[in-house]
Amino acid sequence: MKHIIRSFFKILRIVLGPFMLLRERLTRPAGLVRTPAQQQAVDQQCRNLTLYQFTTCPFCIKVRQEMRRLSLPIERRDAQKDMHHRAALEQGGGSVKVPCLKITDATGQSQWLYDSGAIITYLRGRFAPA
Protein backbone atom coordinates (compact mmCIF):
# COMPACT_ATOMS: atom_id res chain seq x y z
CA MET A 1 0.00 0.00 0.00
CA LYS A 2 2.84 2.36 0.89
CA HIS A 3 4.42 1.77 -2.52
CA ILE A 4 1.15 2.64 -4.29
CA ILE A 5 0.78 5.89 -2.37
CA ARG A 6 4.38 6.90 -3.07
CA SER A 7 3.95 6.08 -6.75
CA PHE A 8 0.76 8.13 -6.90
CA PHE A 9 2.45 11.22 -5.45
CA LYS A 10 5.50 10.77 -7.66
CA ILE A 11 3.29 10.70 -10.75
CA LEU A 12 1.34 13.69 -9.44
CA ARG A 13 4.61 15.66 -9.01
CA ILE A 14 5.72 14.72 -12.52
CA VAL A 15 2.42 15.87 -14.02
CA LEU A 16 1.80 19.01 -11.95
CA GLY A 17 5.41 20.07 -11.38
CA PRO A 18 5.95 21.90 -14.67
CA PHE A 19 2.69 23.84 -14.21
CA MET A 20 3.69 24.85 -10.68
CA LEU A 21 7.09 26.05 -11.89
CA LEU A 22 5.47 27.98 -14.74
CA ARG A 23 3.07 29.65 -12.31
CA GLU A 24 6.01 30.54 -10.04
CA ARG A 25 7.83 32.10 -12.97
CA LEU A 26 4.81 34.05 -14.21
CA THR A 27 3.90 35.41 -10.77
CA ARG A 28 7.45 36.35 -9.76
CA PRO A 29 7.23 39.38 -7.44
CA ALA A 30 9.30 42.51 -7.87
CA GLY A 31 12.26 42.60 -5.53
CA LEU A 32 12.76 45.12 -2.76
CA VAL A 33 15.05 47.95 -3.85
CA ARG A 34 17.74 48.96 -1.37
CA THR A 35 20.71 51.25 -1.63
CA PRO A 36 23.88 49.43 -2.77
CA ALA A 37 25.34 49.63 0.74
CA GLN A 38 22.17 48.22 2.31
CA GLN A 39 21.97 45.42 -0.25
CA GLN A 40 25.62 44.56 0.34
CA ALA A 41 24.93 44.26 4.08
CA VAL A 42 21.92 42.01 3.36
CA ASP A 43 24.00 39.90 0.97
CA GLN A 44 26.61 39.44 3.69
CA GLN A 45 23.98 38.31 6.20
CA CYS A 46 22.47 35.88 3.68
CA ARG A 47 25.76 34.01 3.39
CA ASN A 48 24.87 32.39 6.72
CA LEU A 49 21.51 31.13 5.44
CA THR A 50 20.73 28.05 3.37
CA LEU A 51 17.31 26.91 2.16
CA TYR A 52 16.80 23.17 1.77
CA GLN A 53 13.96 22.62 -0.67
CA PHE A 54 12.24 20.49 -3.28
CA THR A 55 11.84 22.28 -6.61
CA THR A 56 8.10 21.68 -7.04
CA CYS A 57 7.03 21.76 -3.38
CA PRO A 58 4.29 24.43 -3.06
CA PHE A 59 5.54 25.47 0.38
CA CYS A 60 9.07 25.86 -0.99
CA ILE A 61 7.73 27.95 -3.85
CA LYS A 62 6.02 30.18 -1.29
CA VAL A 63 9.33 30.72 0.54
CA ARG A 64 11.24 31.34 -2.71
CA GLN A 65 8.66 33.97 -3.70
CA GLU A 66 9.20 35.76 -0.39
CA MET A 67 12.97 35.56 -0.88
CA ARG A 68 12.52 37.28 -4.25
CA ARG A 69 10.16 39.87 -2.75
CA LEU A 70 12.79 40.74 -0.11
CA SER A 71 15.72 40.49 -2.62
CA LEU A 72 17.52 37.84 -0.58
CA PRO A 73 20.32 35.86 -2.30
CA ILE A 74 19.98 32.81 -0.04
CA GLU A 75 21.72 29.63 -1.19
CA ARG A 76 19.23 26.94 -2.21
CA ARG A 77 19.90 23.24 -1.95
CA ASP A 78 17.70 20.65 -3.59
CA ALA A 79 17.19 17.89 -1.04
CA GLN A 80 15.07 15.87 -3.44
CA LYS A 81 17.60 15.24 -6.20
CA ASP A 82 20.92 15.66 -4.39
CA MET A 83 21.49 12.88 -1.87
CA HIS A 84 24.33 14.78 -0.15
CA HIS A 85 22.00 17.70 0.60
CA ARG A 86 19.27 15.28 1.69
CA ALA A 87 21.68 13.56 4.09
CA ALA A 88 22.88 16.92 5.47
CA LEU A 89 19.27 17.98 6.07
CA GLU A 90 18.44 14.75 7.84
CA GLN A 91 21.60 14.77 9.95
CA GLY A 92 21.52 18.46 10.88
CA GLY A 93 17.79 19.15 11.07
CA GLY A 94 16.62 15.74 12.20
CA SER A 95 14.24 14.97 9.34
CA VAL A 96 13.87 15.27 5.59
CA LYS A 97 11.10 17.86 5.65
CA VAL A 98 11.09 20.91 3.41
CA PRO A 99 11.28 23.83 3.31
CA CYS A 100 13.98 24.11 5.94
CA LEU A 101 16.14 27.15 6.54
CA LYS A 102 19.56 26.53 8.04
CA ILE A 103 20.68 29.57 10.03
CA THR A 104 24.35 29.63 10.99
CA ASP A 105 25.48 32.19 13.57
CA ALA A 106 28.89 33.85 13.95
CA THR A 107 30.14 31.04 16.22
CA GLY A 108 29.29 28.38 13.63
CA GLN A 109 26.26 27.03 15.50
CA SER A 110 23.36 26.07 13.24
CA GLN A 111 19.65 26.34 13.84
CA TRP A 112 17.26 24.49 11.52
CA LEU A 113 13.95 26.26 10.95
CA TYR A 114 11.14 24.18 9.43
CA ASP A 115 7.70 25.29 8.18
CA SER A 116 7.19 27.85 5.44
CA GLY A 117 5.20 30.19 7.67
CA ALA A 118 7.92 30.26 10.32
CA ILE A 119 10.62 30.79 7.68
CA ILE A 120 8.72 33.68 6.06
CA THR A 121 8.09 35.28 9.46
CA TYR A 122 11.80 34.99 10.27
CA LEU A 123 12.88 36.48 6.93
CA ARG A 124 10.41 39.37 7.18
CA GLY A 125 11.42 40.10 10.75
CA ARG A 126 15.09 40.14 9.87
CA PHE A 127 15.15 41.71 6.39
CA ALA A 128 11.91 43.64 5.73
CA PRO A 129 12.18 47.41 5.99
CA ALA A 130 10.76 48.90 9.18
ABEGO torsion letter per residue (X at the ends): XAAAAAAAAAAAAAAAAAAAAAAAAAABBBBBBBBAAAAAAAAAAAAABBBBBBAABAAAAAAAAAAAAAGBBBBBBBAAABAAAAAAAAAAAGBBBOBBBBBBBAAGBBBBBBEAAAAAAAAAAAABBX
